[in-house]
Structures are given as C-alpha cells and as structure tokens.
C-alpha cells in the first residue's frame, strides 16, 4: 500500500507498519465511539470525517485495510453512510480515487495505494 511507503527519514518499514496499525486502531475506536464517521464521495469514494491522529494514512488505504480485516466498526460505519442512499463504489476504491481535504476535491489513484 502507498501509505506504507510514506516513511520519515529514519523510520524503518517495520516501524511504519506499526504506526499504521496504531492509526487504524485509533480510527476503529473513533468509529465505534462515533467520534469519526464514513462519508461517501460523489463517485462512491469512501472517506473519513472526524478522524484525528491519521499518521499520514490515507482514507482509501485505511478503508482497504479495515475492509480486508473484516472490521466490524467499518462495516457499521458503511451501513450508516449507505443509509443516505449513496453506496460505496468498490471500483473507485480499487482505482485509488481519494481526497486529501475531507471530500472537497478528489484525486485519481497514485499507483498502488
């Protein structure tokens, strides 16, 4: 995933993976407490609102990793978001389409995110 390659100069790959794991745990806790939520962009791209302590982990990376782990908190957040009538577009997720500003602007994938 692209977020694994975003390391600080002295950070090892193992350190970055541990950092990502901690960021995802914080996201899951925030989703459970409803301090963060999942929103769905104009083409079905998922993004997180209210997620703090991201540690430079992108929304699309977090979504993919939580989905791969069958996260209960993510499944619940998706259900709440999709209740609005919009659905997460897995093709948009696979393409890496993402936002860096909470859904105001969208960018195509940057390689393998």
C-alpha positions in Angstrom: 0.0 0.0 0.0 1.2 3.5 -0.7 0.7 4.6 2.9 3.4 2.1 3.9 5.9 3.9 1.7 5.3 7.3 3.4 8.1 7.0 6.0 10.1 9.6 7.8 13.8 9.6 7.0 14.9 7.4 10.0 11.8 5.2 10.1 12.1 1.6 9.2 9.4 -0.3 7.2 8.5 -2.3 10.4 8.2 1.0 12.4 5.9 2.4 9.7 3.7 -0.7 9.7 3.4 -0.5 13.5 2.5 3.2 13.1 -0.2 2.4 10.6 -1.6 -0.4 12.8 -1.9 2.1 15.7 -3.6 4.7 13.4 -6.1 2.1 12.3 -6.8 1.1 15.9 -7.5 4.7 16.7 -9.8 5.0 13.7 -11.7 1.9 14.7 -12.1 3.3 18.2 -13.3 6.6 16.9 -15.8 4.9 14.5 -17.1 2.8 17.5 -17.5 5.9 19.6 -18.9 7.8 16.6 -16.3 10.5 17.0 -15.5 9.7 13.4 -17.7 8.6 10.5 -17.5 7.4 7.0 -18.8 9.6 4.2 -19.3 8.7 0.6 -18.0 11.0 -2.2 -19.6 11.9 -5.5 -18.5 8.7 -7.3 -18.8 6.4 -4.3 -15.4 7.0 -2.9 -15.3 6.5 0.9 -13.6 8.9 3.2 -13.5 9.5 7.0 -14.7 12.6 8.7 -13.5 13.4 12.2 -10.5 11.0 12.1 -7.7 12.5 14.0 -4.2 11.0 14.5 -4.0 9.8 11.0 -0.2 9.5 11.0 -0.2 10.1 7.2 -2.5 7.2 6.5 -4.9 8.0 3.6 -8.6 7.3 3.7 -8.5 4.8 0.8 -5.6 2.9 2.4 -7.4 2.8 5.8 -10.7 1.7 4.2 -8.9 -1.1 2.3 -7.1 -2.4 5.3 -10.1 -2.3 7.6 -12.2 -4.0 5.0 -9.6 -6.7 4.5 -9.6 -7.3 8.2 -13.4 -7.6 8.2 -13.6 -4.7 10.7 -17.0 -4.6 12.5 -16.6 -0.9 13.1 -16.0 -0.2 9.4 -19.0 -2.4 8.4 -21.2 -0.5 10.8 -19.9 2.9 9.5 -20.5 1.8 5.9 -24.1 0.8 6.8 -24.7 4.2 8.4 -23.2 6.0 5.4 -25.1 4.0 2.9 -28.4 4.6 4.6 -28.3 8.1 2.9 -28.9 6.3 -0.4 -25.3 6.6 -1.7 -23.3 3.3 -2.0 -19.5 2.8 -1.7 -18.2 2.1 -5.2 -15.6 -0.6 -4.9 -14.3 0.2 -8.3 -13.5 3.7 -7.1 -11.8 2.2 -4.1 -9.8 -0.2 -6.3 -8.7 2.7 -8.6 -7.3 4.6 -5.6 -9.5 7.6 -6.1 -9.2 9.6 -2.9 -9.4 13.0 -1.2 -6.9 14.9 1.0 -9.3 17.5 2.2 -12.3 15.8 3.6 -14.1 15.4 0.3 -13.8 18.8 -1.2 -11.6 17.7 -4.0 -10.8 14.3 -5.4 -7.7 12.8 -7.0 -7.1 9.7 -9.1 -5.0 6.9 -7.6 -1.3 7.4 -7.1 -0.1 3.9 -8.3 -0.9 1.1 -5.9 -2.4 2.7 -2.8 
